[in-house]
Amino acid sequence: MSTAFATIDELRTALDSGKSSVVEIVTDCIERAEASQDSIHAFIGLRAAGAIDDAKRADARRASGEVLSPLDGIPVAIKDNMVQAGEPTTCASRILEGFVSPYTATAVERLERAGAIIIGRTNMDEFAMGSSTEHSHFGPTRNPWDLTRTPGGSSGGSAAAVAAGIVPAALGSDTGGSIRQPAAFCGVVGMKPTYGRVSRWGLVAFASSLDQIGAFARTARDCAEVIEVIAGHDHRDSTSIPAPVPHYAESFHGDLNGVTLGIPTEYFEAEGVDSDVLESVRAAIGQFEKAGAKTVEVSLPHTRYAIATYYLIANAEASSNLARFDGVRYGHRSRDANGLTQMYRKTRSEGFGTEVQRRIVLGTYVLSAGYYDAYYRKAQQVRTLVRSDFERAFETCDALVTPTSPEVAFAFGDKTDDPLTMYLSDIYTASANLAGIPGVSIPCGRVGGLPVGLQLLGKPLDETTPLRVADAYQRATDHHLHHAGSSE
Amino acid sequence: MSHINRSQIDRVAELARLSLSDEEADRLSIELDSFLGYVETLNELNTEGIVPTSHPIPLSTPMRDDLPEPPIDPELAIRNAPESAGSAFVVPKVIDSESL
């Protein structure tokens, strides 16, 4: 069988029936990845030899009747900000030049233990700072639907790898929308679980109170399977939540009877939103109602303050987290410096790209003496108000429905001149990070040939409801079956 | 409104251990200014008495058994150093230097 664009479910069926071996699937996958590097550039590095070795072991297990998990033998790509022992991690930055990790991130280790085959590391905005994957030291990733457009970001390589049919699933990280927005731009499913649901151990920190690892896949069902494997308590991350992880698919009934969906007024009235995007989302809401869901209007009155709050907190935390890159223990060191302080300063300015240095400057300023209360503390207080908005909204509904992004994939260079316009593309996604709640983006149509994403937000620790709604929608519609290059 | 002058950018660059060219410093002072102008919208909100959120999901500090685990092999850890000697990281001389 052709394994391009196959779902996890389809690959597993092929493995179970003996139609394909893991080695065949992984070889195909790596060939596709290599063949698409010149056009799409989804990967920073491929693990060709290691992945084939892992695949041989998976085939041997299967031959002896041992299957580790539903993901055993399934190829998965990981964003290049999660470490795997013996492999490089770059965060798409020059500053991590030459770094090879001595240990493995918990999320990646759980995939390995489940038998999934890690095939490579995907491209991203440097240190996950960006919404277009244009800010990568290794050059941008292109959107498989239209190579003149960005795939979104910062997990643009992971989204594009799934959208181009290279892998059935990939891991990403989401600090302000970095999984959901590229999922929307690339027409795939992308979920950010509740903050603390997936361990951040081994994820290079950007903004520690916002960062969360999640997954991309072609269907809600596949996405749920990957989340199920990587989620769960980990004592190595003190913000990891000690709660059991449900078997999500048990709640996928097909119908939405008994589910109440909230429609946040502010999200549909926001400035600069493409009216065709809103129309696609409204049509999907009609579909949810047809499946049995009730809908209610809700208000999230502090929405217009979310982006300012988000960028204050994210940049402040980033400036602190990125202090560790100093040219002493790993990565790039300037060869052209006298004395320790100059070595630090030259190393960092040579190693970090423009956007990262911009954010370090913004973050350092707002945390500096005399400004902390006016900016960082103020933002944390508004964060409380944003959280309370969601708490109140969830008193009358089980999940919220919104567009994922105000527009479809934008062209290269469209937003790089003015950083603020780039920041505003996170308007629908950043609030969920501030509140810590889970969110999934699913494709719900196309505008001008480009995918539109719909976002479902759930209560803290309730990934089930957004995934259940997404699954019911995909049973009734075929938007997720279209892919870049497919005929109508 | 202008919040930022060049000497403030130089001070921030020093705190952040960055080495900026004149051109970069000038551009960043404009960008920082525009960012601070934008985030001023938060001042429309009265946040007196509002408890700041430092962490989105309330959790108490988790406790666990204090069991030793094998640490990262020091040899592996030092392998990533740009410059090392034995099991030590080598840095530019810091004593009797003005760079402190």
Chai-1 contact restraints between the chains, C-beta under 6 A:
chainA,res_idxA,chainB,res_idxB,connection_type,confidence,min_distance_angstrom,max_distance_angstrom,comment,restraint_id
A,F99,B,N80,contact,1.0,0.0,6.0,A-B,restraint_1
A,P102,B,I72,contact,1.0,0.0,6.0,A-B,restraint_2
A,P102,B,L76,contact,1.0,0.0,6.0,A-B,restraint_3
A,P102,B,A77,contact,1.0,0.0,6.0,A-B,restraint_4
A,Y103,B,I72,contact,1.0,0.0,6.0,A-B,restraint_5
A,Y195,B,P56,contact,1.0,0.0,6.0,A-B,restraint_6
A,Y195,B,I57,contact,1.0,0.0,6.0,A-B,restraint_7
A,G196,B,I57,contact,1.0,0.0,6.0,A-B,restraint_8
A,S209,B,H55,contact,1.0,0.0,6.0,A-B,restraint_9
A,H235,B,R64,contact,1.0,0.0,6.0,A-B,restraint_10
A,Y305,B,L42,contact,1.0,0.0,6.0,A-B,restraint_11
A,A308,B,V39,contact,1.0,0.0,6.0,A-B,restraint_12
A,A308,B,T41,contact,1.0,0.0,6.0,A-B,restraint_13
A,A308,B,L42,contact,1.0,0.0,6.0,A-B,restraint_14
A,L312,B,V39,contact,1.0,0.0,6.0,A-B,restraint_15
A,V328,B,F89,contact,1.0,0.0,6.0,A-B,restraint_16
A,V328,B,V91,contact,1.0,0.0,6.0,A-B,restraint_17
A,R329,B,A81,contact,1.0,0.0,6.0,A-B,restraint_18
A,R329,B,F89,contact,1.0,0.0,6.0,A-B,restraint_19
A,Y330,B,N80,contact,1.0,0.0,6.0,A-B,restraint_20
A,R333,B,P82,contact,1.0,0.0,6.0,A-B,restraint_21
A,G339,B,P92,contact,1.0,0.0,6.0,A-B,restraint_22
A,G339,B,S97,contact,1.0,0.0,6.0,A-B,restraint_23
A,G339,B,S99,contact,1.0,0.0,6.0,A-B,restraint_24
A,L340,B,P92,contact,1.0,0.0,6.0,A-B,restraint_25
A,L340,B,V94,contact,1.0,0.0,6.0,A-B,restraint_26
A,L340,B,S99,contact,1.0,0.0,6.0,A-B,restraint_27
A,T341,B,S99,contact,1.0,0.0,6.0,A-B,restraint_28
A,M343,B,P92,contact,1.0,0.0,6.0,A-B,restraint_29
A,Y344,B,R17,contact,1.0,0.0,6.0,A-B,restraint_30
A,R345,B,R17,contact,1.0,0.0,6.0,A-B,restraint_31
A,R345,B,L18,contact,1.0,0.0,6.0,A-B,restraint_32
A,R345,B,S19,contact,1.0,0.0,6.0,A-B,restraint_33
A,K346,B,S19,contact,1.0,0.0,6.0,A-B,restraint_34
A,R348,B,R17,contact,1.0,0.0,6.0,A-B,restraint_35
A,R348,B,L18,contact,1.0,0.0,6.0,A-B,restraint_36
A,S349,B,L18,contact,1.0,0.0,6.0,A-B,restraint_37
A,S349,B,S19,contact,1.0,0.0,6.0,A-B,restraint_38
A,Q357,B,L18,contact,1.0,0.0,6.0,A-B,restraint_39
A,I360,B,A16,contact,1.0,0.0,6.0,A-B,restraint_40
A,V361,B,V12,contact,1.0,0.0,6.0,A-B,restraint_41
A,V361,B,L28,contact,1.0,0.0,6.0,A-B,restraint_42
A,L362,B,L32,contact,1.0,0.0,6.0,A-B,restraint_43
A,L362,B,F35,contact,1.0,0.0,6.0,A-B,restraint_44
A,T364,B,V12,contact,1.0,0.0,6.0,A-B,restraint_45
A,T364,B,L15,contact,1.0,0.0,6.0,A-B,restraint_46
A,T364,B,A16,contact,1.0,0.0,6.0,A-B,restraint_47
A,Y365,B,V12,contact,1.0,0.0,6.0,A-B,restraint_48
A,R377,B,P52,contact,1.0,0.0,6.0,A-B,restraint_49
A,K378,B,L42,contact,1.0,0.0,6.0,A-B,restraint_50
A,Q380,B,P52,contact,1.0,0.0,6.0,A-B,restraint_51
A,Q380,B,T53,contact,1.0,0.0,6.0,A-B,restraint_52
A,Q381,B,T47,contact,1.0,0.0,6.0,A-B,restraint_53
A,Q381,B,I50,contact,1.0,0.0,6.0,A-B,restraint_54
A,Q381,B,P52,contact,1.0,0.0,6.0,A-B,restraint_55
A,V382,B,L42,contact,1.0,0.0,6.0,A-B,restraint_56
A,R383,B,T53,contact,1.0,0.0,6.0,A-B,restraint_57
A,T384,B,I50,contact,1.0,0.0,6.0,A-B,restraint_58
A,T384,B,V51,contact,1.0,0.0,6.0,A-B,restraint_59
A,T384,B,T53,contact,1.0,0.0,6.0,A-B,restraint_60
A,L420,B,Y38,contact,1.0,0.0,6.0,A-B,restraint_61
A,A435,B,P56,contact,1.0,0.0,6.0,A-B,restraint_62
A,G436,B,P56,contact,1.0,0.0,6.0,A-B,restraint_63
A,G436,B,I57,contact,1.0,0.0,6.0,A-B,restraint_64
A,P460,B,I57,contact,1.0,0.0,6.0,A-B,restraint_65
